[in-house]
Structure formats: C-alpha cells, structure tokens
Amino acid sequence: MDRQTRDLIRRRAENRCEYCGLRQSQAPWLLFQTEHIRARQHGGADSAENGCLACPPCNSKKGPNQSAYDPATAQLVRLYNPRSDAWHEHFREEDGVVEGLTPEGRATVALLEMNRERLVRLRQIFDTDE
C-alpha cells in the first residue's frame, strides 16, 4: 500500500481504530496500522476500498481472517467490514465494553478480543465519541 493510500485511510478513519473505536491519541504508544480488510493472500487489493485503520491489537487478532464463529449461535459468519457496514448497526459500547449486536458484530468482538482489559479501561477513561 503506498503512502498516499495509507494517509487517505488514516484521515478517513479520523485516527480511530475502525474495529474497536480506540483513538490514536488515546494510545499514543501504539502506532495504528493500515490494514487489508481482505488480505492480499486472499486476493485483496492495496486500495483505499480494501483498507482500514486498526490498532495493533485488533490488526494482529484479525490477521487474514474474513470470518469467525458467532459465539451466540456457533455459526460461521463474515466479520464486520468497515467499508460496507455501519459500526453502530453491529456494535454498541457501554461503560467501555463493546457488545456485538449482530452475528457479524459478535463474531468480530470475539475474534478481535475487543474487550481486553486494557482496551476496556482506556475506553472507560476516554470518551471514544470525542
């Protein structure tokens, strides 16, 4: 992915992880990464349409995965896609905890471990809607 595309992705995301909602300013010790929604190894392009901004923990947990099991139904479902899905339709955050509202949301929360203790504490300390 070239620098211009990475810069566009970062601006579009407003320096916020497009999965867990954490802002770069809330975790300045982490360098947020441009992530391939569909991994190159699975035919994904180095394009803005296939890219999103992710904090390193979410990026490493997602890896090349495009699907995961919904913990409520044990069904294999696609993951939340920041380019085609609206965050508020798949997730809600209360007191720092992100809850999946749909099969895709629940599977994404589980796979990315979005409620790791440190992330929950950061979301509790900082208002992610700033």
C-alpha positions in Angstrom: 0.0 0.0 0.0 1.5 3.3 -1.0 1.9 6.3 1.4 -0.9 8.3 -0.3 -3.4 5.5 0.2 -2.3 4.9 3.8 -2.7 8.7 4.5 -6.2 8.7 3.0 -7.2 5.7 5.1 -5.9 7.4 8.3 -7.8 10.6 7.5 -11.0 8.8 6.6 -10.8 6.9 9.9 -10.1 10.1 11.8 -7.2 8.4 13.5 -9.5 5.9 15.2 -9.4 2.1 15.0 -12.2 1.1 12.7 -12.8 -2.1 14.7 -12.7 -1.3 18.4 -13.1 2.5 18.2 -9.9 3.5 20.1 -8.4 6.7 19.0 -4.6 7.0 18.3 -4.5 9.9 20.8 -5.8 7.6 23.5 -2.9 5.1 23.0 0.0 7.3 21.7 2.4 4.4 22.5 0.8 2.3 19.7 1.3 3.1 16.1 -2.1 2.4 14.4 -1.7 0.4 11.1 -3.4 0.4 7.8 -5.0 -3.0 7.5 -6.2 -5.0 4.5 -9.8 -6.0 5.1 -9.4 -8.8 2.6 -5.8 -10.0 2.9 -3.6 -9.9 -0.1 -3.1 -13.6 0.3 -6.8 -14.0 -0.4 -6.8 -11.6 -3.4 -7.3 -8.3 -1.6 -6.0 -5.2 -3.3 -3.8 -2.4 -1.9 -6.6 0.1 -2.3 -8.4 2.5 -0.1 -11.6 0.5 -0.6 -9.9 -2.6 0.9 -8.1 -0.7 3.7 -8.9 0.4 7.2 -7.1 1.8 10.2 -6.6 -0.6 13.0 -4.9 -0.5 16.4 -2.1 -3.1 16.6 -4.0 -5.5 18.9 -7.1 -5.6 16.6 -4.9 -5.9 13.5 -2.9 -8.8 14.9 -6.0 -10.6 16.2 -7.8 -10.2 12.8 -4.9 -11.3 10.7 -6.0 -12.6 7.3 -9.4 -13.8 8.8 -12.6 -12.8 6.9 -14.9 -14.9 9.0 -15.3 -16.2 12.6 -17.9 -18.1 14.7 -20.7 -16.2 16.3 -20.4 -17.2 19.9 -24.2 -17.0 20.4 -25.1 -19.4 17.5 -21.8 -21.2 16.8 -22.4 -20.4 13.1 -19.6 -19.3 10.9 -20.2 -15.7 9.7 -18.3 -13.0 7.9 -16.5 -10.4 10.0 -17.6 -6.7 10.3 -16.4 -4.8 7.3 -15.6 -1.1 8.0 -16.1 -0.2 4.3 -19.6 -1.7 3.8 -21.0 -1.9 7.4 -22.1 0.8 9.8 -20.4 0.4 13.2 -23.4 1.4 15.2 -25.5 -1.3 13.5 -23.2 -4.0 14.6 -21.9 -2.8 17.9 -22.7 -0.7 20.9 -20.3 0.5 23.7 -21.4 0.8 27.3 -19.0 1.6 30.1 -16.1 0.7 27.9 -17.4 -2.7 26.9 -18.2 -3.3 23.2 -21.2 -5.5 22.6 -21.9 -7.2 19.3 -25.5 -6.6 18.2 -25.4 -8.9 15.1 -23.8 -12.2 14.3 -21.1 -10.3 12.4 -20.6 -8.0 15.4 -20.5 -10.8 18.0 -18.0 -12.8 15.9 -15.8 -9.7 15.4 -15.8 -8.8 19.1 -14.9 -12.4 20.0 -12.2 -12.9 17.3 -10.5 -9.5 17.9 -10.9 -9.8 21.7 -12.3 -6.2 21.7 -13.0 -6.3 25.4 -9.4 -7.0 26.5 -9.0 -5.5 30.0 -6.6 -2.7 28.8 -8.9 -1.6 26.0 -12.0 -1.5 28.2 -10.1 0.6 30.7 -8.9 3.0 28.0 -12.5 3.3 26.7 -13.7 3.9 30.2 -11.2 6.7 30.8 -11.6 8.4 27.4 -14.8 9.2 25.6 -14.4 7.5 22.2 -17.0 9.8 20.7 -14.8 12.9 21.0 
